[in-house]
Each structure stands twice: as structure tokens, then as C-alpha cells.
Amino acid sequence: MASELKKITDLSDEEKTRLFKEFEDQRVNYGLCFMDFENIMYEHKLDYQGKLRVSLPLGENLVLWSLLNEDAIRLINEYVVSHGLRYKPTDMYAERGRVLDLPVISSKDEAEIMKSAKDLKKTHWLPVELVSIDENK
């Protein structure tokens, strides 16, 4: 019998702290991307899958990741804000063998990406990893 998935909203403060520590250990030791968030939430048997996508406010056609539920996105956002992180373009996904089925924005020039994001007519994927706000651009 398959085990029941735990709702993210049912996490205790201690469980959330442990989860954030795993996110942070992954980020510091190997780099952290949305695929890693999914892997860690899967290992903890959390209900994270859904139909929503994560986009930057610059343009709704610039997608960072998809198929998450609202609670998972809130959890990720809480982690990002509480740890002073930002998104940085990366090749990490291709190296790890998992990509979204969307055209990819391959530029690593963040200023160029931000400038063109609002003009995208079709949905594109911007592969990103999380880094400290003060980390070298």
C-alpha cells in the first residue's frame, strides 16, 4: 500500500527547519535548483506536485520551473527569502539530466534576460540555481 503524502502546510516548525537545512546543505555542497527541491520533498514524502509554474514577475512567459502546487511554491519562496538568496542562470539541469519541455533561454547575461523577459511572446524556460544575494554575479 502506498504511503500517504504529507501536506506541506502540516509541517511542524522543527520539520520545516530540518527541511530548510537539507536545502541549504544541498546548495552549499552541490548547488541547488528546482529539481533538488523536488527530490528533497519527494524523499520526505511531501505533497508538492501540482499544475502551477514559478515565473519571475518580469514576464509570465519566463518560467523557472513547473508542475508544483501552491504550498510547495510558498515553501520554496520562504526558504529563498529567509536565506537571502537569488536566482542565477545555470547549466546545472542539463548536467543532471532533467529539463523542462520548453524552449530554453540560454543567455547567462542576467541584464539581457531581464530586459527581454517582458517581450517574450511564447513561454520559455530559464534554468536557474539559487545563490546568495551577495555571491558574484
MOUR-V210086 format. One record per backbone hydrogen bond with DSSP energy under -0.5 kcal/mol. NH is the residue of the N-H (numbers start at 0). CO is the residue of the C=O. If there is no record, write none. Layout:
NH/CO, NH/CO
This chain:
5/44, 7/46, 9/6, 10/7, 15/11, 16/12, 17/13, 18/14, 19/15, 20/16, 21/17, 22/18, 23/19, 24/20, 25/21, 26/22, 27/23, 28/24, 29/25, 30/25, 30/26, 33/127, 35/32, 36/32, 37/33, 38/34, 39/35, 40/36, 41/37, 42/38, 43/39, 44/41, 45/40, 46/5, 47/45, 49/66, 51/67, 53/64, 54/52, 55/61, 58/55, 61/58, 62/60, 62/123, 63/53, 64/53, 66/51, 67/51, 68/47, 72/68, 73/69, 74/70, 75/71, 76/72, 77/73, 78/74, 79/75, 80/76, 81/77, 82/78, 83/80, 84/79, 85/130, 87/128, 89/126, 94/90, 95/91, 96/92, 96/93, 97/92, 101/99, 102/122, 104/124, 105/103, 109/107, 112/108, 113/109, 114/110, 115/111, 116/112, 117/113, 118/115, 119/116, 123/60, 124/102, 125/62, 126/124, 128/87, 129/31, 130/85, 132/83, 134/131
